[in-house]
Amino acid sequence: MPCGTLAGQNALTRRVFPQSERGHTRTHVTGSLHTVFHSTAFLLTRDIVVAALAALWLGLAFRTHRDAKRRIDDGWLVGVATVLGLVPIAGPLLYLLFRPPETLDEAHARHIEIRAIEERLGRVEPRCPVCRTAVESSYLVCPVCTTMLKEPCIECRSPLDPLWQACPYCATPVGAAVTVDLDTALTAETATLASRKRKARPTALQ
């Protein structure tokens, strides 16, 4: 066999075998990836990740719905917020940007506090009409200028407002005449004089 023919066959062999090795390597890599993607561990991991993402999606939608009910009084707007929460990622973020800044309970408490402050500021404290000193509603006279502020009840001496027709503490009519039992007064006065005389006799004897 001529030498030229053998050299040509050797060169051809060198060219063919490296290509066969590269093809074998590619086939081996493809087979390995196919084995990994169809393995039990990969399938289980994939199912867990998908379930976690689905739970996260539903959880965000539920949280959006519950937060909207706490902050929005309109049922239609609550439904819109719930539908917006079903949009993955972007929906809850948009709701966070446009939701009311306070809950319904917080708004109600703030309204009560504002109303109480307004009532406190609008309340006029009683003052003496002469010296303008702040007085209490139970005062009969002004402690500064001694001006008579209210009339006392003739029975229990409680302060009475000018418009009252009866004392609310003892039910005595305002302006009722004081009835005095003369017999009782005379008997009490006689007893008092007699007791004074009995006390004075031992002193005189001494």
KEMI-293698 format. One record per residue: residue number from 0; residue in three letters; x, y, z of N, C-alpha, C in turn. Coordinates in nm, 2 decimals. Example, Ala and Ser with C-alpha at 12.3 -4.5 7.8 and 13.67 -1.06 7.14 Angstrom:
REM KEMI-293698
[0 "ALA" [1.32 -0.57 0.78] [1.23 -0.45 0.78] [1.32 -0.33 0.78]] [1 "SER" [1.28 -0.22 0.71] [1.37 -0.11 0.71] [1.29 0.00 0.79]] 
END
This chain:
REM KEMI-293698
[0 "MET" [0.09 -0.12 0.00] [0.00 0.00 0.00] [0.09 0.12 0.00]] [1 "PRO" [0.06 0.22 -0.08] [0.14 0.34 -0.09] [0.14 0.41 0.04]] [2 "CYS" [0.25 0.48 0.06] [0.26 0.56 0.19] [0.16 0.68 0.19]] [3 "GLY" [0.14 0.73 0.08] [0.04 0.85 0.07] [-0.10 0.81 0.11]] [4 "THR" [-0.13 0.69 0.08] [-0.27 0.64 0.12] [-0.28 0.62 0.26]] [5 "LEU" [-0.18 0.57 0.33] [-0.18 0.55 0.48] [-0.18 0.68 0.55]] [6 "ALA" [-0.11 0.78 0.50] [-0.11 0.91 0.57] [-0.24 0.97 0.56]] [7 "GLY" [-0.30 0.96 0.45] [-0.44 1.02 0.43] [-0.54 0.95 0.52]] [8 "GLN" [-0.53 0.82 0.54] [-0.62 0.75 0.63] [-0.60 0.80 0.78]] [9 "ASN" [-0.47 0.81 0.82] [-0.44 0.86 0.96] [-0.50 1.00 0.98]] [10 "ALA" [-0.48 1.08 0.89] [-0.53 1.22 0.90] [-0.68 1.22 0.91]] [11 "LEU" [-0.74 1.13 0.83] [-0.89 1.12 0.84] [-0.94 1.07 0.97]] [12 "THR" [-0.86 0.98 1.03] [-0.90 0.92 1.16] [-0.89 1.03 1.27]] [13 "ARG" [-0.78 1.11 1.26] [-0.77 1.21 1.36] [-0.88 1.31 1.36]] [14 "ARG" [-0.93 1.34 1.24] [-1.03 1.44 1.22] [-1.17 1.38 1.27]] [15 "VAL" [-1.19 1.25 1.26] [-1.32 1.19 1.29] [-1.34 1.17 1.44]] [16 "PHE" [-1.24 1.12 1.51] [-1.25 1.08 1.65] [-1.28 1.20 1.74]] [17 "PRO" [-1.21 1.32 1.72] [-1.25 1.43 1.81] [-1.40 1.47 1.80]] [18 "GLN" [-1.45 1.47 1.68] [-1.59 1.51 1.66] [-1.68 1.40 1.73]] [19 "SER" [-1.64 1.28 1.72] [-1.72 1.18 1.79] [-1.72 1.20 1.94]] [20 "GLU" [-1.60 1.24 2.00] [-1.59 1.26 2.14] [-1.68 1.38 2.18]] [21 "ARG" [-1.68 1.49 2.10] [-1.76 1.61 2.13] [-1.91 1.57 2.12]] [22 "GLY" [-1.95 1.50 2.03] [-2.09 1.45 2.02] [-2.13 1.37 2.14]] [23 "HIS" [-2.04 1.28 2.18] [-2.07 1.20 2.30] [-2.08 1.29 2.43]] [24 "THR" [-2.00 1.39 2.44] [-2.01 1.48 2.55] [-2.14 1.55 2.56]] [25 "ARG" [-2.18 1.60 2.44] [-2.31 1.67 2.43] [-2.43 1.58 2.47]] [26 "THR" [-2.42 1.46 2.42] [-2.53 1.37 2.45] [-2.53 1.34 2.60]] [27 "HIS" [-2.41 1.33 2.66] [-2.41 1.30 2.80] [-2.46 1.41 2.89]] [28 "VAL" [-2.43 1.54 2.85] [-2.48 1.65 2.92] [-2.64 1.66 2.91]] [29 "THR" [-2.69 1.64 2.79] [-2.83 1.65 2.76] [-2.90 1.54 2.84]] [30 "GLY" [-2.84 1.42 2.85] [-2.90 1.32 2.93] [-2.90 1.35 3.07]] [31 "SER" [-2.80 1.41 3.12] [-2.79 1.45 3.26] [-2.89 1.55 3.30]] [32 "LEU" [-2.91 1.65 3.22] [-3.01 1.75 3.25] [-3.15 1.69 3.24]] [33 "HIS" [-3.18 1.60 3.15] [-3.31 1.54 3.14] [-3.33 1.45 3.27]] [34 "THR" [-3.23 1.39 3.32] [-3.24 1.31 3.44] [-3.27 1.40 3.56]] [35 "VAL" [-3.20 1.51 3.57] [-3.22 1.61 3.68] [-3.36 1.66 3.68]] [36 "PHE" [-3.41 1.71 3.56] [-3.54 1.77 3.56] [-3.65 1.67 3.58]] [37 "HIS" [-3.63 1.55 3.56] [-3.73 1.45 3.58] [-3.71 1.36 3.70]] [38 "SER" [-3.62 1.41 3.79] [-3.60 1.34 3.91] [-3.70 1.37 4.01]] [39 "THR" [-3.72 1.28 4.11] [-3.82 1.30 4.22] [-3.79 1.42 4.30]] [40 "ALA" [-3.67 1.45 4.33] [-3.63 1.56 4.42] [-3.66 1.69 4.35]] [41 "PHE" [-3.63 1.70 4.22] [-3.66 1.82 4.14] [-3.81 1.84 4.13]] [42 "LEU" [-3.89 1.74 4.10] [-4.03 1.75 4.09] [-4.10 1.79 4.23]] [43 "LEU" [-4.05 1.74 4.34] [-4.10 1.77 4.47] [-4.07 1.92 4.50]] [44 "THR" [-3.94 1.96 4.47] [-3.90 2.10 4.50] [-3.99 2.20 4.41]] [45 "ARG" [-4.01 2.16 4.29] [-4.10 2.24 4.20] [-4.24 2.26 4.26]] [46 "ASP" [-4.29 2.15 4.30] [-4.43 2.15 4.36] [-4.44 2.24 4.49]] [47 "ILE" [-4.33 2.23 4.57] [-4.33 2.31 4.69] [-4.32 2.46 4.66]] [48 "VAL" [-4.23 2.49 4.56] [-4.22 2.63 4.53] [-4.35 2.68 4.47]] [49 "VAL" [-4.41 2.61 4.38] [-4.54 2.65 4.32] [-4.65 2.67 4.43]] [50 "ALA" [-4.65 2.57 4.52] [-4.75 2.59 4.63] [-4.72 2.71 4.72]] [51 "ALA" [-4.60 2.73 4.75] [-4.56 2.85 4.83] [-4.60 2.98 4.76]] [52 "LEU" [-4.57 2.99 4.63] [-4.61 3.11 4.55] [-4.76 3.13 4.55]] [53 "ALA" [-4.83 3.01 4.53] [-4.98 3.03 4.53] [-5.03 3.07 4.67]] [54 "ALA" [-4.98 3.01 4.78] [-5.02 3.06 4.91] [-4.98 3.20 4.94]] [55 "LEU" [-4.87 3.25 4.89] [-4.83 3.39 4.90] [-4.93 3.48 4.83]] [56 "TRP" [-4.96 3.44 4.71] [-5.06 3.51 4.63] [-5.19 3.53 4.69]] [57 "LEU" [-5.25 3.41 4.74] [-5.38 3.41 4.80] [-5.37 3.49 4.94]] [58 "GLY" [-5.26 3.47 5.01] [-5.24 3.55 5.14] [-5.24 3.70 5.12]] [59 "LEU" [-5.17 3.74 5.02] [-5.17 3.89 4.99] [-5.31 3.94 4.95]] [60 "ALA" [-5.38 3.86 4.87] [-5.52 3.90 4.84] [-5.61 3.90 4.96]] [61 "PHE" [-5.59 3.80 5.05] [-5.68 3.80 5.17] [-5.64 3.92 5.26]] [62 "ARG" [-5.51 3.95 5.28] [-5.47 4.06 5.36] [-5.52 4.19 5.30]] [63 "THR" [-5.52 4.20 5.17] [-5.57 4.32 5.11] [-5.72 4.34 5.14]] [64 "HIS" [-5.79 4.23 5.12] [-5.94 4.24 5.15] [-5.97 4.27 5.30]] [65 "ARG" [-5.90 4.21 5.39] [-5.92 4.24 5.53] [-5.88 4.38 5.57]] [66 "ASP" [-5.77 4.43 5.52] [-5.73 4.56 5.55] [-5.83 4.67 5.48]] [67 "ALA" [-5.88 4.64 5.37] [-5.97 4.73 5.30] [-6.10 4.74 5.38]] [68 "LYS" [-6.15 4.62 5.44] [-6.27 4.63 5.52] [-6.25 4.71 5.65]] [69 "ARG" [-6.13 4.71 5.70] [-6.10 4.79 5.82] [-6.08 4.94 5.79]] [70 "ARG" [-6.06 4.98 5.67] [-6.03 5.12 5.63] [-6.13 5.18 5.54]] [71 "ILE" [-6.22 5.10 5.47] [-6.31 5.16 5.38] [-6.45 5.12 5.42]] [72 "ASP" [-6.54 5.22 5.42] [-6.68 5.20 5.46] [-6.77 5.15 5.34]] [73 "ASP" [-6.72 5.18 5.22] [-6.80 5.14 5.10] [-6.77 5.00 5.06]] [74 "GLY" [-6.88 4.92 5.05] [-6.86 4.78 5.01] [-6.81 4.76 4.87]] [75 "TRP" [-6.85 4.85 4.78] [-6.81 4.84 4.64] [-6.66 4.87 4.63]] [76 "LEU" [-6.61 4.97 4.70] [-6.47 5.00 4.70] [-6.39 4.88 4.77]] [77 "VAL" [-6.44 4.82 4.86] [-6.38 4.70 4.92] [-6.36 4.59 4.82]] [78 "GLY" [-6.47 4.57 4.74] [-6.46 4.47 4.63] [-6.35 4.50 4.53]] [79 "VAL" [-6.35 4.63 4.49] [-6.24 4.67 4.40] [-6.10 4.65 4.45]] [80 "ALA" [-6.08 4.68 4.58] [-5.95 4.66 4.65] [-5.92 4.51 4.65]] [81 "THR" [-6.02 4.42 4.67] [-6.00 4.28 4.68] [-5.95 4.23 4.54]] [82 "VAL" [-6.02 4.27 4.44] [-5.98 4.23 4.30] [-5.84 4.28 4.27]] [83 "LEU" [-5.81 4.41 4.31] [-5.68 4.46 4.29] [-5.57 4.38 4.36]] [84 "GLY" [-5.61 4.32 4.48] [-5.52 4.24 4.55] [-5.49 4.11 4.49]] [85 "LEU" [-5.58 4.06 4.40] [-5.55 3.94 4.32] [-5.45 3.95 4.22]] [86 "VAL" [-5.42 4.07 4.18] [-5.31 4.09 4.08] [-5.18 4.07 4.14]] [87 "PRO" [-5.10 3.98 4.09] [-4.97 3.94 4.16] [-4.88 4.06 4.18]] [88 "ILE" [-4.83 4.08 4.30] [-4.73 4.18 4.33] [-4.77 4.32 4.31]] [89 "ALA" [-4.81 4.36 4.19] [-4.84 4.50 4.15] [-4.97 4.54 4.22]] [90 "GLY" [-5.07 4.45 4.23] [-5.20 4.48 4.30] [-5.18 4.53 4.44]] [91 "PRO" [-5.13 4.45 4.53] [-5.11 4.49 4.67] [-5.02 4.62 4.68]] [92 "LEU" [-4.92 4.63 4.60] [-4.84 4.75 4.60] [-4.92 4.88 4.57]] [93 "LEU" [-5.01 4.87 4.47] [-5.10 4.98 4.43] [-5.19 5.01 4.54]] [94 "TYR" [-5.25 4.90 4.61] [-5.34 4.93 4.72] [-5.27 5.00 4.83]] [95 "LEU" [-5.15 4.96 4.86] [-5.07 5.03 4.97] [-5.05 5.17 4.94]] [96 "LEU" [-5.04 5.21 4.81] [-5.01 5.35 4.78] [-5.14 5.43 4.79]] [97 "PHE" [-5.26 5.37 4.77] [-5.38 5.45 4.76] [-5.48 5.42 4.87]] [98 "ARG" [-5.45 5.34 4.97] [-5.54 5.31 5.07] [-5.56 5.43 5.17]] [99 "PRO" [-5.67 5.44 5.24] [-5.68 5.54 5.34] [-5.58 5.53 5.45]] [100 "PRO" [-5.53 5.65 5.50] [-5.42 5.64 5.60] [-5.46 5.59 5.74]] [101 "GLU" [-5.59 5.58 5.77] [-5.63 5.54 5.91] [-5.75 5.44 5.89]] [102 "THR" [-5.77 5.36 5.99] [-5.88 5.27 5.99] [-6.01 5.34 6.03]] [103 "LEU" [-6.12 5.27 6.02] [-6.25 5.32 6.06] [-6.25 5.35 6.21]] [104 "ASP" [-6.20 5.26 6.29] [-6.20 5.28 6.43] [-6.11 5.40 6.47]] [105 "GLU" [-6.00 5.41 6.41] [-5.91 5.53 6.44] [-5.98 5.66 6.40]] [106 "ALA" [-6.05 5.66 6.28] [-6.12 5.78 6.24] [-6.24 5.81 6.34]] [107 "HIS" [-6.31 5.71 6.39] [-6.42 5.73 6.48] [-6.36 5.79 6.61]] [108 "ALA" [-6.25 5.73 6.66] [-6.19 5.78 6.79] [-6.14 5.92 6.77]] [109 "ARG" [-6.08 5.95 6.66] [-6.04 6.09 6.63] [-6.15 6.19 6.63]] [110 "HIS" [-6.26 6.15 6.57] [-6.38 6.23 6.56] [-6.44 6.26 6.70]] [111 "ILE" [-6.44 6.16 6.79] [-6.48 6.18 6.93] [-6.39 6.27 7.00]] [112 "GLU" [-6.26 6.25 6.98] [-6.17 6.34 7.05] [-6.18 6.49 7.01]] [113 "ILE" [-6.20 6.51 6.88] [-6.22 6.64 6.83] [-6.34 6.71 6.88]] [114 "ARG" [-6.45 6.63 6.88] [-6.58 6.68 6.94] [-6.57 6.72 7.08]] [115 "ALA" [-6.50 6.63 7.16] [-6.48 6.66 7.30] [-6.40 6.79 7.32]] [116 "ILE" [-6.29 6.80 7.24] [-6.21 6.93 7.25] [-6.29 7.05 7.21]] [117 "GLU" [-6.37 7.04 7.11] [-6.46 7.15 7.07] [-6.56 7.19 7.18]] [118 "GLU" [-6.62 7.09 7.24] [-6.71 7.11 7.35] [-6.64 7.18 7.47]] [119 "ARG" [-6.52 7.13 7.50] [-6.44 7.19 7.61] [-6.40 7.33 7.58]] [120 "LEU" [-6.37 7.36 7.46] [-6.33 7.50 7.42] [-6.45 7.59 7.42]] [121 "GLY" [-6.57 7.54 7.38] [-6.68 7.62 7.37] [-6.76 7.64 7.50]] [122 "ARG" [-6.72 7.56 7.60] [-6.79 7.57 7.73] [-6.75 7.70 7.80]] [123 "VAL" [-6.84 7.78 7.85] [-6.82 7.91 7.91] [-6.82 7.88 8.07]] [124 "GLU" [-6.71 7.92 8.13] [-6.70 7.90 8.27] [-6.78 8.01 8.34]] [125 "PRO" [-6.85 7.97 8.45] [-6.93 8.08 8.52] [-6.83 8.18 8.59]] [126 "ARG" [-6.87 8.31 8.58] [-6.79 8.41 8.64] [-6.89 8.51 8.72]] [127 "CYS" [-6.83 8.58 8.81] [-6.90 8.68 8.88] [-6.94 8.79 8.79]] [128 "PRO" [-7.06 8.84 8.79] [-7.10 8.95 8.70] [-7.04 9.08 8.74]] [129 "VAL" [-6.99 9.09 8.86] [-6.93 9.22 8.90] [-6.78 9.23 8.87]] [130 "CYS" [-6.71 9.13 8.93] [-6.56 9.14 8.92] [-6.50 9.04 8.82]] [131 "ARG" [-6.59 8.96 8.76] [-6.55 8.86 8.65] [-6.45 8.76 8.70]] [132 "THR" [-6.46 8.73 8.83] [-6.38 8.62 8.89] [-6.44 8.48 8.86]] [133 "ALA" [-6.36 8.39 8.82] [-6.42 8.25 8.80] [-6.47 8.19 8.92]] [134 "VAL" [-6.60 8.15 8.92] [-6.66 8.09 9.04] [-6.71 7.95 9.00]] [135 "GLU" [-6.75 7.88 9.11] [-6.81 7.74 9.09] [-6.96 7.75 9.09]] [136 "SER" [-7.02 7.65 9.03] [-7.17 7.65 9.03] [-7.23 7.63 9.16]] [137 "SER" [-7.15 7.59 9.26] [-7.21 7.57 9.40] [-7.19 7.69 9.49]] [138 "TYR" [-7.13 7.80 9.44] [-7.10 7.92 9.52] [-7.23 8.00 9.54]] [139 "LEU" [-7.26 8.04 9.66] [-7.37 8.13 9.69] [-7.33 8.28 9.67]] [140 "VAL" [-7.21 8.31 9.71] [-7.16 8.45 9.69] [-7.02 8.44 9.62]] [141 "CYS" [-6.98 8.55 9.56] [-6.85 8.56 9.51] [-6.74 8.57 9.62]] [142 "PRO" [-6.64 8.49 9.62] [-6.54 8.50 9.73] [-6.45 8.62 9.72]] [143 "VAL" [-6.46 8.70 9.61] [-6.37 8.82 9.60] [-6.45 8.94 9.64]] [144 "CYS" [-6.56 8.96 9.57] [-6.64 9.09 9.60] [-6.76 9.07 9.68]] [145 "THR" [-6.79 8.95 9.72] [-6.91 8.91 9.81] [-7.04 8.94 9.74]] [146 "THR" [-7.04 8.94 9.61] [-7.17 8.96 9.54] [-7.26 8.84 9.55]] [147 "MET" [-7.38 8.85 9.58] [-7.47 8.74 9.59] [-7.49 8.68 9.45]] [148 "LEU" [-7.46 8.55 9.44] [-7.47 8.48 9.31] [-7.60 8.40 9.30]] [149 "LYS" [-7.63 8.33 9.40] [-7.75 8.24 9.40] [-7.82 8.25 9.54]] [150 "GLU" [-7.95 8.23 9.53] [-8.02 8.22 9.66] [-8.02 8.08 9.72]] [151 "PRO" [-8.00 8.07 9.85] [-8.00 7.94 9.91] [-8.14 7.89 9.93]] [152 "CYS" [-8.15 7.76 9.93] [-8.28 7.70 9.96] [-8.31 7.72 10.11]] [153 "ILE" [-8.44 7.75 10.14] [-8.48 7.79 10.28] [-8.48 7.67 10.37]] [154 "GLU" [-8.47 7.55 10.30] [-8.48 7.43 10.39] [-8.34 7.36 10.40]] [155 "CYS" [-8.27 7.34 10.29] [-8.14 7.27 10.30] [-8.02 7.36 10.27]] [156 "ARG" [-8.05 7.49 10.24] [-7.94 7.58 10.21] [-7.86 7.55 10.09]] [157 "SER" [-7.91 7.47 10.00] [-7.84 7.44 9.87] [-7.85 7.56 9.78]] [158 "PRO" [-7.75 7.59 9.69] [-7.77 7.70 9.59] [-7.87 7.67 9.49]] [159 "LEU" [-7.95 7.76 9.45] [-8.06 7.75 9.36] [-8.04 7.84 9.24]] [160 "ASP" [-8.07 7.79 9.12] [-8.06 7.87 9.00] [-8.18 7.96 8.99]] [161 "PRO" [-8.17 8.07 8.93] [-8.29 8.16 8.93] [-8.41 8.11 8.86]] [162 "LEU" [-8.40 8.01 8.76] [-8.51 7.96 8.69] [-8.58 7.84 8.76]] [163 "TRP" [-8.52 7.79 8.87] [-8.57 7.67 8.94] [-8.70 7.72 9.02]] [164 "GLN" [-8.80 7.63 9.01] [-8.92 7.65 9.08] [-8.93 7.57 9.21]] [165 "ALA" [-8.84 7.47 9.23] [-8.83 7.39 9.35] [-8.69 7.35 9.37]] [166 "CYS" [-8.65 7.32 9.49] [-8.51 7.27 9.52] [-8.50 7.13 9.47]] [167 "PRO" [-8.40 7.10 9.39] [-8.39 6.96 9.35] [-8.33 6.87 9.46]] [168 "TYR" [-8.28 6.92 9.56] [-8.22 6.84 9.67] [-8.32 6.80 9.78]] [169 "CYS" [-8.41 6.89 9.81] [-8.51 6.86 9.92] [-8.65 6.88 9.88]] [170 "ALA" [-8.68 6.91 9.75] [-8.81 6.93 9.69] [-8.89 7.04 9.76]] [171 "THR" [-8.83 7.13 9.82] [-8.90 7.25 9.88] [-8.92 7.35 9.77]] [172 "PRO" [-9.05 7.40 9.76] [-9.08 7.50 9.65] [-9.00 7.63 9.68]] [173 "VAL" [-8.95 7.69 9.57] [-8.87 7.81 9.58] [-8.97 7.92 9.62]] [174 "GLY" [-8.93 8.00 9.72] [-9.01 8.11 9.77] [-9.12 8.07 9.87]] [175 "ALA" [-9.11 7.95 9.91] [-9.21 7.90 10.01] [-9.19 7.97 10.14]] [176 "ALA" [-9.29 8.00 10.21] [-9.28 8.07 10.34] [-9.23 7.97 10.45]] [177 "VAL" [-9.15 8.02 10.54] [-9.10 7.93 10.64] [-9.20 7.92 10.75]] [178 "THR" [-9.25 7.81 10.78] [-9.35 7.78 10.89] [-9.28 7.75 11.02]] [179 "VAL" [-9.32 7.83 11.12] [-9.26 7.81 11.25] [-9.36 7.77 11.35]] [180 "ASP" [-9.34 7.66 11.42] [-9.43 7.62 11.52] [-9.40 7.69 11.65]] [181 "LEU" [-9.49 7.79 11.69] [-9.47 7.87 11.81] [-9.46 7.79 11.94]] [182 "ASP" [-9.55 7.69 11.95] [-9.56 7.61 12.07] [-9.42 7.54 12.09]] [183 "THR" [-9.37 7.48 11.98] [-9.25 7.41 11.99] [-9.13 7.51 12.03]] [184 "ALA" [-9.13 7.63 11.97] [-9.03 7.72 11.99] [-9.03 7.77 12.14]] [185 "LEU" [-9.16 7.79 12.19] [-9.17 7.84 12.33] [-9.13 7.73 12.43]] [186 "THR" [-9.16 7.60 12.40] [-9.13 7.49 12.48] [-8.98 7.48 12.49]] [187 "ALA" [-8.91 7.49 12.37] [-8.77 7.48 12.36] [-8.70 7.59 12.44]] [188 "GLU" [-8.75 7.71 12.43] [-8.69 7.83 12.50] [-8.71 7.81 12.65]] [189 "THR" [-8.83 7.76 12.70] [-8.85 7.74 12.84] [-8.75 7.64 12.90]] [190 "ALA" [-8.73 7.53 12.82] [-8.64 7.43 12.86] [-8.50 7.48 12.87]] [191 "THR" [-8.46 7.57 12.78] [-8.33 7.63 12.78] [-8.31 7.71 12.90]] [192 "LEU" [-8.41 7.80 12.93] [-8.40 7.89 13.05] [-8.39 7.81 13.18]] [193 "ALA" [-8.47 7.70 13.19] [-8.47 7.62 13.31] [-8.33 7.55 13.33]] [194 "SER" [-8.27 7.50 13.22] [-8.14 7.44 13.24] [-8.04 7.54 13.28]] [195 "ARG" [-8.05 7.67 13.23] [-7.96 7.77 13.27] [-7.97 7.80 13.42]] [196 "LYS" [-8.10 7.81 13.47] [-8.12 7.83 13.61] [-8.06 7.73 13.70]] [197 "ARG" [-8.08 7.60 13.66] [-8.02 7.49 13.74] [-7.87 7.50 13.75]] [198 "LYS" [-7.81 7.54 13.64] [-7.66 7.55 13.64] [-7.62 7.67 13.72]] [199 "ALA" [-7.70 7.78 13.73] [-7.66 7.90 13.81] [-7.68 7.88 13.96]] [200 "ARG" [-7.77 7.79 14.01] [-7.79 7.77 14.15] [-7.66 7.72 14.23]] [201 "PRO" [-7.60 7.62 14.18] [-7.48 7.58 14.26] [-7.37 7.69 14.27]] [202 "THR" [-7.36 7.77 14.17] [-7.26 7.88 14.17] [-7.30 7.98 14.28]] [203 "ALA" [-7.43 8.01 14.29] [-7.47 8.11 14.39] [-7.45 8.06 14.54]] [204 "LEU" [-7.48 7.93 14.56] [-7.46 7.87 14.69] [-7.32 7.87 14.73]] [205 "GLN" [-7.22 7.86 14.64] [-7.08 7.86 14.67] [-7.04 8.00 14.72]] 
END
